[in-house]
């Protein structure tokens, strides 16, 4: 099954950044944890094949997203397994949220039933800078 997943990052100095990835899923029923793994695997593989300029970055820290001259999402990713673990840990820590069919999903073991038209968004909201 084909599914398009959008990533939206709010709070960047350049404004909102939206990216998307088209996933080929082996089944229409999977857990949130499995969805994260499929998404990250696809993005890392596209980066390594130079079909994508960088990761979506929803699981990166605010410092990684905001710091330095080269944004962290535009640098080479780690191994597929390391990036998947990192993304799953960030979800568990509430560093970003996942919204499926306009409903926020809270737990990694939640079972999702997806269709090609299901709207899936990974959303990161960066804290405001300054006081």
Backbone atoms as SQL, in Angstrom:
CREATE TABLE atoms (id INTEGER PRIMARY KEY, chain TEXT, resi INTEGER, resn TEXT, atom TEXT, x REAL, y REAL, z REAL);
INSERT INTO atoms VALUES
  (1, 'A', 1, 'UNK', 'N', 0.835, -1.178, 0.000),
  (2, 'A', 1, 'UNK', 'CA', 0.000, 0.000, 0.000),
  (3, 'A', 1, 'UNK', 'C', 0.884, 1.247, 0.000),
  (4, 'A', 2, 'UNK', 'N', 0.507, 2.226, -0.768),
  (5, 'A', 2, 'UNK', 'CA', 1.212, 3.505, -0.829),
  (6, 'A', 2, 'UNK', 'C', 0.550, 4.503, 0.113),
  (7, 'A', 3, 'UNK', 'N', 1.387, 5.256, 0.842),
  (8, 'A', 3, 'UNK', 'CA', 0.889, 6.251, 1.781),
  (9, 'A', 3, 'UNK', 'C', 1.835, 7.440, 1.782),
  (10, 'A', 4, 'UNK', 'N', 1.293, 8.639, 1.691),
  (11, 'A', 4, 'UNK', 'CA', 2.101, 9.847, 1.769),
  (12, 'A', 4, 'UNK', 'C', 2.044, 10.383, 3.194),
  (13, 'A', 5, 'UNK', 'N', 3.226, 10.647, 3.756),
  (14, 'A', 5, 'UNK', 'CA', 3.334, 11.166, 5.117),
  (15, 'A', 5, 'UNK', 'C', 3.974, 12.548, 5.038),
  (16, 'A', 6, 'UNK', 'N', 3.312, 13.532, 5.639),
  (17, 'A', 6, 'UNK', 'CA', 3.832, 14.903, 5.674),
  (18, 'A', 6, 'UNK', 'C', 4.502, 15.161, 7.005),
  (19, 'A', 7, 'UNK', 'N', 5.587, 15.923, 6.960),
  (20, 'A', 7, 'UNK', 'CA', 6.247, 16.394, 8.174),
  (21, 'A', 7, 'UNK', 'C', 6.182, 17.903, 8.167),
  (22, 'A', 8, 'UNK', 'N', 5.741, 18.478, 9.274),
  (23, 'A', 8, 'UNK', 'CA', 5.639, 19.932, 9.398),
  (24, 'A', 8, 'UNK', 'C', 6.442, 20.340, 10.624),
  (25, 'A', 9, 'UNK', 'N', 7.350, 21.283, 10.428),
  (26, 'A', 9, 'UNK', 'CA', 8.134, 21.810, 11.542),
  (27, 'A', 9, 'UNK', 'C', 7.810, 23.287, 11.662),
  (28, 'A', 10, 'UNK', 'N', 7.270, 23.673, 12.825),
  (29, 'A', 10, 'UNK', 'CA', 6.921, 25.057, 13.118),
  (30, 'A', 10, 'UNK', 'C', 8.008, 25.681, 13.988),
  (31, 'A', 11, 'UNK', 'N', 8.275, 26.964, 13.780),
  (32, 'A', 11, 'UNK', 'CA', 9.175, 27.697, 14.659),
  (33, 'A', 11, 'UNK', 'C', 10.591, 27.875, 14.148),
  (34, 'A', 12, 'UNK', 'N', 10.858, 27.496, 12.913),
  (35, 'A', 12, 'UNK', 'CA', 12.178, 27.745, 12.337),
  (36, 'A', 12, 'UNK', 'C', 12.307, 29.225, 11.998),
  (37, 'A', 13, 'UNK', 'N', 13.512, 29.789, 12.055),
  (38, 'A', 13, 'UNK', 'CA', 13.692, 31.205, 11.709),
  (39, 'A', 13, 'UNK', 'C', 13.216, 31.529, 10.289),
  (40, 'A', 14, 'UNK', 'N', 13.274, 30.544, 9.408),
  (41, 'A', 14, 'UNK', 'CA', 12.837, 30.748, 8.024),
  (42, 'A', 14, 'UNK', 'C', 11.358, 30.472, 7.839),
  (43, 'A', 15, 'UNK', 'N', 10.663, 30.154, 8.927),
  (44, 'A', 15, 'UNK', 'CA', 9.233, 29.872, 8.856),
  (45, 'A', 15, 'UNK', 'C', 8.953, 28.382, 8.914),
  (46, 'A', 16, 'UNK', 'N', 7.745, 28.024, 8.636),
  (47, 'A', 16, 'UNK', 'CA', 7.305, 26.636, 8.657),
  (48, 'A', 16, 'UNK', 'C', 7.972, 25.867, 7.517),
  (49, 'A', 17, 'UNK', 'N', 8.391, 24.641, 7.804),
  (50, 'A', 17, 'UNK', 'CA', 8.967, 23.792, 6.753),
  (51, 'A', 17, 'UNK', 'C', 8.128, 22.536, 6.653),
  (52, 'A', 18, 'UNK', 'N', 7.686, 22.218, 5.440),
  (53, 'A', 18, 'UNK', 'CA', 6.880, 21.032, 5.195),
  (54, 'A', 18, 'UNK', 'C', 7.593, 20.150, 4.186),
  (55, 'A', 19, 'UNK', 'N', 7.711, 18.877, 4.524),
  (56, 'A', 19, 'UNK', 'CA', 8.277, 17.896, 3.592),
  (57, 'A', 19, 'UNK', 'C', 7.336, 16.699, 3.560),
  (58, 'A', 20, 'UNK', 'N', 7.543, 15.840, 2.601),
  (59, 'A', 20, 'UNK', 'CA', 6.728, 14.639, 2.561),
  (60, 'A', 20, 'UNK', 'C', 7.550, 13.482, 2.022),
  (61, 'A', 21, 'UNK', 'N', 7.098, 12.295, 2.355),
  (62, 'A', 21, 'UNK', 'CA', 7.718, 11.068, 1.880),
  (63, 'A', 21, 'UNK', 'C', 6.598, 10.107, 1.505),
  (64, 'A', 22, 'UNK', 'N', 6.803, 9.396, 0.413),
  (65, 'A', 22, 'UNK', 'CA', 5.823, 8.413, -0.031),
  (66, 'A', 22, 'UNK', 'C', 6.313, 7.031, 0.404),
  (67, 'A', 23, 'UNK', 'N', 5.523, 6.375, 1.238),
  (68, 'A', 23, 'UNK', 'CA', 5.899, 5.070, 1.775),
  (69, 'A', 23, 'UNK', 'C', 5.181, 3.950, 1.046),
  (70, 'A', 24, 'UNK', 'N', 5.874, 2.847, 0.892),
  (71, 'A', 24, 'UNK', 'CA', 5.252, 1.617, 0.438),
  (72, 'A', 24, 'UNK', 'C', 5.207, 0.707, 1.651),
  (73, 'A', 25, 'UNK', 'N', 4.018, 0.490, 2.166),
  (74, 'A', 25, 'UNK', 'CA', 3.841, -0.302, 3.385),
  (75, 'A', 25, 'UNK', 'C', 3.422, -1.723, 3.030),
  (76, 'A', 26, 'UNK', 'N', 3.917, -2.723, 3.788),
  (77, 'A', 26, 'UNK', 'CA', 3.579, -4.114, 3.478),
  (78, 'A', 26, 'UNK', 'C', 2.137, -4.485, 3.821),
  (79, 'A', 27, 'UNK', 'N', 1.515, -3.698, 4.700),
  (80, 'A', 27, 'UNK', 'CA', 0.147, -3.972, 5.130),
  (81, 'A', 27, 'UNK', 'C', -0.531, -2.653, 5.491),
  (82, 'A', 28, 'UNK', 'N', -1.839, -2.659, 5.583),
  (83, 'A', 28, 'UNK', 'CA', -2.541, -1.432, 5.951),
  (84, 'A', 28, 'UNK', 'C', -2.767, -1.326, 7.459),
  (85, 'A', 29, 'UNK', 'N', -2.344, -2.333, 8.214),
  (86, 'A', 29, 'UNK', 'CA', -2.464, -2.308, 9.664),
  (87, 'A', 29, 'UNK', 'C', -1.081, -2.459, 10.280),
  (88, 'A', 30, 'UNK', 'N', -0.689, -1.466, 11.070),
  (89, 'A', 30, 'UNK', 'CA', 0.610, -1.496, 11.737),
  (90, 'A', 30, 'UNK', 'C', 0.585, -0.587, 12.946),
  (91, 'A', 31, 'UNK', 'N', 1.576, -0.733, 13.809),
  (92, 'A', 31, 'UNK', 'CA', 1.654, 0.112, 14.994),
  (93, 'A', 31, 'UNK', 'C', 2.311, 1.446, 14.639),
  (94, 'A', 32, 'UNK', 'N', 2.151, 2.404, 15.522),
  (95, 'A', 32, 'UNK', 'CA', 2.801, 3.696, 15.337),
  (96, 'A', 32, 'UNK', 'C', 4.319, 3.502, 15.277),
  (97, 'A', 33, 'UNK', 'N', 4.841, 2.637, 16.124),
  (98, 'A', 33, 'UNK', 'CA', 6.270, 2.357, 16.131),
  (99, 'A', 33, 'UNK', 'C', 6.734, 1.835, 14.767),
  (100, 'A', 34, 'UNK', 'N', 5.954, 0.959, 14.156),
  (101, 'A', 34, 'UNK', 'CA', 6.292, 0.435, 12.826),
  (102, 'A', 34, 'UNK', 'C', 6.191, 1.524, 11.764),
  (103, 'A', 35, 'UNK', 'N', 5.187, 2.394, 11.885),
  (104, 'A', 35, 'UNK', 'CA', 5.056, 3.509, 10.949),
  (105, 'A', 35, 'UNK', 'C', 6.287, 4.412, 11.010),
  (106, 'A', 36, 'UNK', 'N', 6.730, 4.734, 12.213),
  (107, 'A', 36, 'UNK', 'CA', 7.934, 5.559, 12.379),
  (108, 'A', 36, 'UNK', 'C', 9.126, 4.873, 11.712),
  (109, 'A', 37, 'UNK', 'N', 9.274, 3.581, 11.940),
  (110, 'A', 37, 'UNK', 'CA', 10.399, 2.848, 11.357),
  (111, 'A', 37, 'UNK', 'C', 10.362, 2.880, 9.833),
  (112, 'A', 38, 'UNK', 'N', 9.195, 2.666, 9.241),
  (113, 'A', 38, 'UNK', 'CA', 9.079, 2.702, 7.776),
  (114, 'A', 38, 'UNK', 'C', 9.415, 4.086, 7.232),
  (115, 'A', 39, 'UNK', 'N', 8.912, 5.128, 7.893),
  (116, 'A', 39, 'UNK', 'CA', 9.155, 6.496, 7.431),
  (117, 'A', 39, 'UNK', 'C', 10.643, 6.840, 7.487),
  (118, 'A', 40, 'UNK', 'N', 11.258, 6.575, 8.626),
  (119, 'A', 40, 'UNK', 'CA', 12.673, 6.919, 8.792),
  (120, 'A', 40, 'UNK', 'C', 13.539, 6.096, 7.832),
  (121, 'A', 41, 'UNK', 'N', 13.254, 4.808, 7.714),
  (122, 'A', 41, 'UNK', 'CA', 14.013, 3.953, 6.783),
  (123, 'A', 41, 'UNK', 'C', 13.948, 4.523, 5.363),
  (124, 'A', 42, 'UNK', 'N', 12.747, 4.882, 4.923),
  (125, 'A', 42, 'UNK', 'CA', 12.576, 5.422, 3.568),
  (126, 'A', 42, 'UNK', 'C', 13.386, 6.703, 3.389),
  (127, 'A', 43, 'UNK', 'N', 13.322, 7.605, 4.367),
  (128, 'A', 43, 'UNK', 'CA', 14.044, 8.873, 4.258),
  (129, 'A', 43, 'UNK', 'C', 15.558, 8.663, 4.243),
  (130, 'A', 44, 'UNK', 'N', 16.063, 7.800, 5.128),
  (131, 'A', 44, 'UNK', 'CA', 17.510, 7.548, 5.169),
  (132, 'A', 44, 'UNK', 'C', 17.965, 6.927, 3.853),
  (133, 'A', 45, 'UNK', 'N', 17.211, 5.951, 3.352),
  (134, 'A', 45, 'UNK', 'CA', 17.585, 5.318, 2.084),
  (135, 'A', 45, 'UNK', 'C', 17.565, 6.316, 0.934),
  (136, 'A', 46, 'UNK', 'N', 16.580, 7.221, 0.913),
  (137, 'A', 46, 'UNK', 'CA', 16.541, 8.254, -0.127),
  (138, 'A', 46, 'UNK', 'C', 17.715, 9.216, 0.010),
  (139, 'A', 47, 'UNK', 'N', 18.105, 9.542, 1.243),
  (140, 'A', 47, 'UNK', 'CA', 19.269, 10.412, 1.461),
  (141, 'A', 47, 'UNK', 'C', 20.535, 9.742, 0.942),
  (142, 'A', 48, 'UNK', 'N', 20.707, 8.483, 1.288),
  (143, 'A', 48, 'UNK', 'CA', 21.915, 7.761, 0.880),
  (144, 'A', 48, 'UNK', 'C', 21.983, 7.581, -0.636),
  (145, 'A', 49, 'UNK', 'N', 20.825, 7.488, -1.283),
  (146, 'A', 49, 'UNK', 'CA', 20.777, 7.362, -2.748),
  (147, 'A', 49, 'UNK', 'C', 20.749, 8.732, -3.423),
  (148, 'A', 50, 'UNK', 'N', 20.865, 9.776, -2.622),
  (149, 'A', 50, 'UNK', 'CA', 20.861, 11.163, -3.093),
  (150, 'A', 50, 'UNK', 'C', 19.581, 11.526, -3.838),
  (151, 'A', 51, 'UNK', 'N', 18.467, 10.939, -3.411),
  (152, 'A', 51, 'UNK', 'CA', 17.157, 11.274, -3.950),
  (153, 'A', 51, 'UNK', 'C', 16.447, 12.282, -3.059),
  (154, 'A', 52, 'UNK', 'N', 17.058, 12.589, -1.929),
  (155, 'A', 52, 'UNK', 'CA', 16.495, 13.517, -0.944),
  (156, 'A', 52, 'UNK', 'C', 17.658, 14.294, -0.378),
  (157, 'A', 53, 'UNK', 'N', 17.463, 15.588, -0.164),
  (158, 'A', 53, 'UNK', 'CA', 18.565, 16.432, 0.311),
  (159, 'A', 53, 'UNK', 'C', 18.833, 16.283, 1.801),
  (160, 'A', 54, 'UNK', 'N', 17.915, 15.710, 2.555),
  (161, 'A', 54, 'UNK', 'CA', 18.110, 15.527, 3.983),
  (162, 'A', 54, 'UNK', 'C', 16.875, 14.941, 4.626),
  (163, 'A', 55, 'UNK', 'N', 17.003, 14.657, 5.906),
  (164, 'A', 55, 'UNK', 'CA', 15.887, 14.097, 6.664),
  (165, 'A', 55, 'UNK', 'C', 14.828, 15.158, 6.953),
  (166, 'A', 56, 'UNK', 'N', 13.612, 14.714, 7.199),
  (167, 'A', 56, 'UNK', 'CA', 12.554, 15.656, 7.574),
  (168, 'A', 56, 'UNK', 'C', 12.889, 16.353, 8.881),
  (169, 'A', 57, 'UNK', 'N', 13.447, 15.621, 9.824),
  (170, 'A', 57, 'UNK', 'CA', 13.981, 16.229, 11.028),
  (171, 'A', 57, 'UNK', 'C', 13.068, 16.379, 12.212),
  (172, 'A', 58, 'UNK', 'N', 11.888, 15.788, 12.190),
  (173, 'A', 58, 'UNK', 'CA', 10.975, 15.981, 13.318),
  (174, 'A', 58, 'UNK', 'C', 11.532, 15.438, 14.623),
  (175, 'A', 59, 'UNK', 'N', 12.405, 14.473, 14.575),
  (176, 'A', 59, 'UNK', 'CA', 12.937, 13.887, 15.806),
  (177, 'A', 59, 'UNK', 'C', 14.265, 14.501, 16.235),
  (178, 'A', 60, 'UNK', 'N', 14.768, 15.468, 15.473),
  (179, 'A', 60, 'UNK', 'CA', 16.003, 16.147, 15.853),
  (180, 'A', 60, 'UNK', 'C', 15.726, 17.153, 16.961),
  (181, 'A', 61, 'UNK', 'N', 16.736, 17.441, 17.747),
  (182, 'A', 61, 'UNK', 'CA', 16.576, 18.406, 18.837),
  (183, 'A', 61, 'UNK', 'C', 16.462, 19.822, 18.264),
  (184, 'A', 62, 'UNK', 'N', 15.888, 20.748, 19.032),
  (185, 'A', 62, 'UNK', 'CA', 15.834, 22.143, 18.559),
  (186, 'A', 62, 'UNK', 'C', 17.227, 22.685, 18.232),
  (187, 'A', 63, 'UNK', 'N', 18.224, 22.307, 19.027),
  (188, 'A', 63, 'UNK', 'CA', 19.586, 22.774, 18.774),
  (189, 'A', 63, 'UNK', 'C', 20.099, 22.279, 17.427),
  (190, 'A', 64, 'UNK', 'N', 19.793, 21.023, 17.097),
  (191, 'A', 64, 'UNK', 'CA', 20.219, 20.481, 15.803),
  (192, 'A', 64, 'UNK', 'C', 19.492, 21.170, 14.647),
  (193, 'A', 65, 'UNK', 'N', 18.228, 21.477, 14.843),
  (194, 'A', 65, 'UNK', 'CA', 17.458, 22.115, 13.778),
  (195, 'A', 65, 'UNK', 'C', 17.827, 23.586, 13.587),
  (196, 'A', 66, 'UNK', 'N', 18.222, 24.246, 14.672),
  (197, 'A', 66, 'UNK', 'CA', 18.472, 25.687, 14.616),
  (198, 'A', 66, 'UNK', 'C', 19.947, 26.067, 14.545),
  (199, 'A', 67, 'UNK', 'N', 20.827, 25.190, 14.996),
  (200, 'A', 67, 'UNK', 'CA', 22.221, 25.567, 15.154),
  (201, 'A', 67, 'UNK', 'C', 23.080, 25.338, 13.928),
  (202, 'A', 68, 'UNK', 'N', 24.235, 26.012, 13.934),
  (203, 'A', 68, 'UNK', 'CA', 25.249, 25.793, 12.917),
  (204, 'A', 68, 'UNK', 'C', 24.935, 26.400, 11.574),
  (205, 'A', 69, 'UNK', 'N', 25.900, 26.311, 10.689),
  (206, 'A', 69, 'UNK', 'CA', 25.745, 26.865, 9.344),
  (207, 'A', 69, 'UNK', 'C', 25.029, 25.891, 8.413),
  (208, 'A', 70, 'UNK', 'N', 25.269, 24.593, 8.601),
  (209, 'A', 70, 'UNK', 'CA', 24.572, 23.588, 7.795),
  (210, 'A', 70, 'UNK', 'C', 23.509, 22.937, 8.663),
  (211, 'A', 71, 'UNK', 'N', 22.246, 23.100, 8.322),
  (212, 'A', 71, 'UNK', 'CA', 21.194, 22.503, 9.135),
  (213, 'A', 71, 'UNK', 'C', 21.390, 20.994, 9.273),
  (214, 'A', 72, 'UNK', 'N', 21.118, 20.460, 10.448),
  (215, 'A', 72, 'UNK', 'CA', 21.340, 19.037, 10.722),
  (216, 'A', 72, 'UNK', 'C', 20.550, 18.144, 9.773),
  (217, 'A', 73, 'UNK', 'N', 19.367, 18.582, 9.360),
  (218, 'A', 73, 'UNK', 'CA', 18.559, 17.730, 8.492),
  (219, 'A', 73, 'UNK', 'C', 19.163, 17.622, 7.095),
  (220, 'A', 74, 'UNK', 'N', 20.121, 18.499, 6.751),
  (221, 'A', 74, 'UNK', 'CA', 20.720, 18.437, 5.420),
  (222, 'A', 74, 'UNK', 'C', 22.037, 17.673, 5.418),
  (223, 'A', 75, 'UNK', 'N', 22.475, 17.204, 6.577),
  (224, 'A', 75, 'UNK', 'CA', 23.705, 16.430, 6.646),
  (225, 'A', 75, 'UNK', 'C', 23.387, 14.946, 6.503),
  (226, 'A', 76, 'UNK', 'N', 24.414, 14.157, 6.279),
  (227, 'A', 76, 'UNK', 'CA', 24.221, 12.722, 6.090),
  (228, 'A', 76, 'UNK', 'C', 23.673, 12.101, 7.371),
  (229, 'A', 77, 'UNK', 'N', 22.670, 11.261, 7.240),
  (230, 'A', 77, 'UNK', 'CA', 22.104, 10.605, 8.419),
  (231, 'A', 77, 'UNK', 'C', 23.024, 9.497, 8.922),
  (232, 'A', 78, 'UNK', 'N', 22.728, 9.009, 10.123),
  (233, 'A', 78, 'UNK', 'CA', 23.435, 7.850, 10.656),
  (234, 'A', 78, 'UNK', 'C', 22.914, 6.593, 9.981),
  (235, 'A', 79, 'UNK', 'N', 23.174, 5.461, 10.582),
  (236, 'A', 79, 'UNK', 'CA', 22.662, 4.211, 10.024),
  (237, 'A', 79, 'UNK', 'C', 21.145, 4.183, 10.123),
  (238, 'A', 80, 'UNK', 'N', 20.536, 3.361, 9.308),
  (239, 'A', 80, 'UNK', 'CA', 19.079, 3.241, 9.337),
  (240, 'A', 80, 'UNK', 'C', 18.613, 2.855, 10.743),
  (241, 'A', 81, 'UNK', 'N', 19.242, 1.845, 11.324),
  (242, 'A', 81, 'UNK', 'CA', 18.827, 1.374, 12.649),
  (243, 'A', 81, 'UNK', 'C', 18.977, 2.462, 13.704),
  (244, 'A', 82, 'UNK', 'N', 20.074, 3.201, 13.663),
  (245, 'A', 82, 'UNK', 'CA', 20.307, 4.263, 14.651),
  (246, 'A', 82, 'UNK', 'C', 19.283, 5.377, 14.511),
  (247, 'A', 83, 'UNK', 'N', 18.958, 5.753, 13.289),
  (248, 'A', 83, 'UNK', 'CA', 17.978, 6.821, 13.072),
  (249, 'A', 83, 'UNK', 'C', 16.581, 6.378, 13.493),
  (250, 'A', 84, 'UNK', 'N', 16.242, 5.106, 13.256),
  (251, 'A', 84, 'UNK', 'CA', 14.930, 4.602, 13.677),
  (252, 'A', 84, 'UNK', 'C', 14.816, 4.650, 15.198),
  (253, 'A', 85, 'UNK', 'N', 15.830, 4.168, 15.894),
  (254, 'A', 85, 'UNK', 'CA', 15.818, 4.189, 17.360),
  (255, 'A', 85, 'UNK', 'C', 15.700, 5.620, 17.856),
  (256, 'A', 86, 'UNK', 'N', 16.448, 6.506, 17.256),
  (257, 'A', 86, 'UNK', 'CA', 16.422, 7.921, 17.650),
  (258, 'A', 86, 'UNK', 'C', 15.020, 8.518, 17.473),
  (259, 'A', 87, 'UNK', 'N', 14.384, 8.226, 16.346),
  (260, 'A', 87, 'UNK', 'CA', 13.039, 8.747, 16.074),
  (261, 'A', 87, 'UNK', 'C', 12.007, 8.159, 17.023),
  (262, 'A', 88, 'UNK', 'N', 12.118, 6.868, 17.310),
  (263, 'A', 88, 'UNK', 'CA', 11.169, 6.233, 18.216),
  (264, 'A', 88, 'UNK', 'C', 11.339, 6.755, 19.644),
  (265, 'A', 89, 'UNK', 'N', 12.564, 6.977, 20.063),
  (266, 'A', 89, 'UNK', 'CA', 12.809, 7.535, 21.401),
  (267, 'A', 89, 'UNK', 'C', 12.282, 8.970, 21.496),
  (268, 'A', 90, 'UNK', 'N', 12.470, 9.744, 20.444),
  (269, 'A', 90, 'UNK', 'CA', 11.976, 11.129, 20.443),
  (270, 'A', 90, 'UNK', 'C', 10.448, 11.154, 20.506),
  (271, 'A', 91, 'UNK', 'N', 9.778, 10.220, 19.825),
  (272, 'A', 91, 'UNK', 'CA', 8.323, 10.149, 19.903),
  (273, 'A', 91, 'UNK', 'C', 7.893, 9.810, 21.328),
  (274, 'A', 92, 'UNK', 'N', 8.549, 8.843, 21.938),
  (275, 'A', 92, 'UNK', 'CA', 8.222, 8.451, 23.312),
  (276, 'A', 92, 'UNK', 'C', 8.441, 9.604, 24.286),
  (277, 'A', 93, 'UNK', 'N', 9.411, 10.460, 23.999),
  (278, 'A', 93, 'UNK', 'CA', 9.712, 11.616, 24.850),
  (279, 'A', 93, 'UNK', 'C', 8.840, 12.823, 24.513),
  (280, 'A', 94, 'UNK', 'N', 7.915, 12.656, 23.570),
  (281, 'A', 94, 'UNK', 'CA', 7.004, 13.728, 23.145),
  (282, 'A', 94, 'UNK', 'C', 7.741, 14.902, 22.479),
  (283, 'A', 95, 'UNK', 'N', 8.846, 14.613, 21.799),
  (284, 'A', 95, 'UNK', 'CA', 9.604, 15.648, 21.091),
  (285, 'A', 95, 'UNK', 'C', 8.890, 16.071, 19.806),
  (286, 'A', 96, 'UNK', 'N', 7.984, 15.237, 19.331),
  (287, 'A', 96, 'UNK', 'CA', 7.145, 15.570, 18.178),
  (288, 'A', 96, 'UNK', 'C', 5.863, 14.765, 18.317),
  (289, 'A', 97, 'UNK', 'N', 4.880, 15.108, 17.518),
  (290, 'A', 97, 'UNK', 'CA', 3.603, 14.399, 17.584),
  (291, 'A', 97, 'UNK', 'C', 3.250, 13.819, 16.223),
  (292, 'A', 98, 'UNK', 'N', 2.413, 12.813, 16.267),
  (293, 'A', 98, 'UNK', 'CA', 1.901, 12.197, 15.042),
  (294, 'A', 98, 'UNK', 'C', 0.392, 12.336, 15.055),
  (295, 'A', 99, 'UNK', 'N', -0.139, 12.822, 13.946),
  (296, 'A', 99, 'UNK', 'CA', -1.579, 13.005, 13.788),
  (297, 'A', 99, 'UNK', 'C', -2.025, 12.149, 12.609),
  (298, 'A', 100, 'UNK', 'N', -2.989, 11.269, 12.862),
  (299, 'A', 100, 'UNK', 'CA', -3.516, 10.376, 11.837),
  (300, 'A', 100, 'UNK', 'C', -5.004, 10.647, 11.702),
  (301, 'A', 101, 'UNK', 'N', -5.422, 11.022, 10.510),
  (302, 'A', 101, 'UNK', 'CA', -6.832, 11.328, 10.245),
  (303, 'A', 101, 'UNK', 'C', -7.358, 12.358, 11.249),
  (304, 'A', 102, 'UNK', 'N', -6.583, 13.417, 11.464),
  (305, 'A', 102, 'UNK', 'CA', -6.937, 14.537, 12.338),
  (306, 'A', 102, 'UNK', 'C', -7.047, 14.177, 13.820),
  (307, 'A', 103, 'UNK', 'N', -6.433, 13.061, 14.236),
  (308, 'A', 103, 'UNK', 'CA', -6.429, 12.673, 15.646),
  (309, 'A', 103, 'UNK', 'C', -4.993, 12.407, 16.074),
  (310, 'A', 104, 'UNK', 'N', -4.605, 13.017, 17.181),
  (311, 'A', 104, 'UNK', 'CA', -3.253, 12.795, 17.689),
  (312, 'A', 104, 'UNK', 'C', -3.136, 11.384, 18.258),
  (313, 'A', 105, 'UNK', 'N', -2.027, 10.740, 17.948),
  (314, 'A', 105, 'UNK', 'CA', -1.730, 9.411, 18.456),
  (315, 'A', 105, 'UNK', 'C', -0.706, 9.576, 19.564),
  (316, 'A', 106, 'UNK', 'N', -0.956, 8.952, 20.711),
  (317, 'A', 106, 'UNK', 'CA', -0.110, 9.170, 21.889),
  (318, 'A', 106, 'UNK', 'C', 0.868, 8.038, 22.170),
  (319, 'A', 107, 'UNK', 'N', 0.518, 6.828, 21.840),
  (320, 'A', 107, 'UNK', 'CA', 1.319, 5.672, 22.232),
  (321, 'A', 107, 'UNK', 'C', 1.917, 4.955, 21.024),
  (322, 'A', 108, 'UNK', 'N', 3.164, 4.485, 21.174),
  (323, 'A', 108, 'UNK', 'CA', 3.880, 3.817, 20.084),
  (324, 'A', 108, 'UNK', 'C', 3.261, 2.472, 19.719),
  (325, 'A', 109, 'UNK', 'N', 2.545, 1.843, 20.667),
  (326, 'A', 109, 'UNK', 'CA', 1.953, 0.538, 20.378),
  (327, 'A', 109, 'UNK', 'C', 0.513, 0.625, 19.855),
  (328, 'A', 110, 'UNK', 'N', 0.039, 1.840, 19.608),
  (329, 'A', 110, 'UNK', 'CA', -1.294, 2.019, 19.030),
  (330, 'A', 110, 'UNK', 'C', -1.330, 1.395, 17.640),
  (331, 'A', 111, 'UNK', 'N', -2.359, 0.607, 17.385),
  (332, 'A', 111, 'UNK', 'CA', -2.500, -0.034, 16.078),
  (333, 'A', 111, 'UNK', 'C', -3.292, 0.888, 15.153),
  (334, 'A', 112, 'UNK', 'N', -2.714, 1.134, 13.994),
  (335, 'A', 112, 'UNK', 'CA', -3.337, 2.005, 12.997),
  (336, 'A', 112, 'UNK', 'C', -3.835, 1.163, 11.830),
  (337, 'A', 113, 'UNK', 'N', -4.988, 1.529, 11.302),
  (338, 'A', 113, 'UNK', 'CA', -5.469, 0.960, 10.053),
  (339, 'A', 113, 'UNK', 'C', -5.469, 2.101, 9.044),
  (340, 'A', 114, 'UNK', 'N', -4.609, 1.991, 8.061),
  (341, 'A', 114, 'UNK', 'CA', -4.379, 3.085, 7.120),
  (342, 'A', 114, 'UNK', 'C', -4.908, 2.746, 5.736),
  (343, 'A', 115, 'UNK', 'N', -5.259, 3.773, 5.019),
  (344, 'A', 115, 'UNK', 'CA', -5.681, 3.664, 3.619),
  (345, 'A', 115, 'UNK', 'C', -4.835, 4.664, 2.840),
  (346, 'A', 116, 'UNK', 'N', -4.712, 4.523, 1.547),
  (347, 'A', 116, 'UNK', 'CA', -3.887, 5.460, 0.777),
  (348, 'A', 116, 'UNK', 'C', -4.287, 6.924, 0.971),
  (349, 'A', 117, 'UNK', 'N', -5.556, 7.190, 1.235),
  (350, 'A', 117, 'UNK', 'CA', -6.010, 8.577, 1.403),
  (351, 'A', 117, 'UNK', 'C', -5.934, 9.071, 2.848),
  (352, 'A', 118, 'UNK', 'N', -5.509, 8.220, 3.787),
  (353, 'A', 118, 'UNK', 'CA', -5.394, 8.637, 5.182),
  (354, 'A', 118, 'UNK', 'C', -4.357, 9.748, 5.305),
  (355, 'A', 119, 'UNK', 'N', -4.735, 10.797, 6.001),
  (356, 'A', 119, 'UNK', 'CA', -3.823, 11.922, 6.218),
  (357, 'A', 119, 'UNK', 'C', -2.970, 11.626, 7.450),
  (358, 'A', 120, 'UNK', 'N', -1.646, 11.560, 7.231),
  (359, 'A', 120, 'UNK', 'CA', -0.700, 11.279, 8.310),
  (360, 'A', 120, 'UNK', 'C', 0.310, 12.415, 8.350),
  (361, 'A', 121, 'UNK', 'N', 0.446, 13.032, 9.542),
  (362, 'A', 121, 'UNK', 'CA', 1.378, 14.149, 9.709),
  (363, 'A', 121, 'UNK', 'C', 2.257, 13.934, 10.928),
  (364, 'A', 122, 'UNK', 'N', 3.531, 14.167, 10.753),
  (365, 'A', 122, 'UNK', 'CA', 4.485, 14.209, 11.858),
  (366, 'A', 122, 'UNK', 'C', 4.745, 15.689, 12.109),
  (367, 'A', 123, 'UNK', 'N', 4.492, 16.162, 13.312),
  (368, 'A', 123, 'UNK', 'CA', 4.535, 17.600, 13.601),
  (369, 'A', 123, 'UNK', 'C', 5.512, 17.890, 14.719),
  (370, 'A', 124, 'UNK', 'N', 6.385, 18.866, 14.461),
  (371, 'A', 124, 'UNK', 'CA', 7.355, 19.324, 15.465),
  (372, 'A', 124, 'UNK', 'C', 7.119, 20.809, 15.666),
  (373, 'A', 125, 'UNK', 'N', 6.988, 21.212, 16.923),
  (374, 'A', 125, 'UNK', 'CA', 6.826, 22.627, 17.247),
  (375, 'A', 125, 'UNK', 'C', 8.027, 23.034, 18.082),
  (376, 'A', 126, 'UNK', 'N', 8.845, 23.915, 17.528),
  (377, 'A', 126, 'UNK', 'CA', 10.037, 24.375, 18.244),
  (378, 'A', 126, 'UNK', 'C', 9.653, 25.442, 19.268),
  (379, 'A', 127, 'UNK', 'N', 10.351, 25.462, 20.403),
  (380, 'A', 127, 'UNK', 'CA', 10.059, 26.501, 21.406),
  (381, 'A', 127, 'UNK', 'C', 10.453, 27.875, 20.885),
  (382, 'A', 128, 'UNK', 'N', 9.759, 28.884, 21.380),
  (383, 'A', 128, 'UNK', 'CA', 10.083, 30.249, 21.008),
  (384, 'A', 128, 'UNK', 'C', 11.441, 30.642, 21.564),
  (385, 'A', 129, 'UNK', 'N', 12.186, 31.409, 20.793),
  (386, 'A', 129, 'UNK', 'CA', 13.503, 31.858, 21.229),
  (387, 'A', 129, 'UNK', 'C', 13.366, 33.275, 21.770),
  (388, 'A', 130, 'UNK', 'N', 14.043, 33.560, 22.875),
  (389, 'A', 130, 'UNK', 'CA', 13.980, 34.904, 23.430),
  (390, 'A', 130, 'UNK', 'C', 13.056, 34.958, 24.644),
  (391, 'A', 131, 'UNK', 'N', 12.725, 36.156, 25.044),
  (392, 'A', 131, 'UNK', 'CA', 11.907, 36.250, 26.241),
  (393, 'A', 131, 'UNK', 'C', 10.884, 37.235, 26.076);
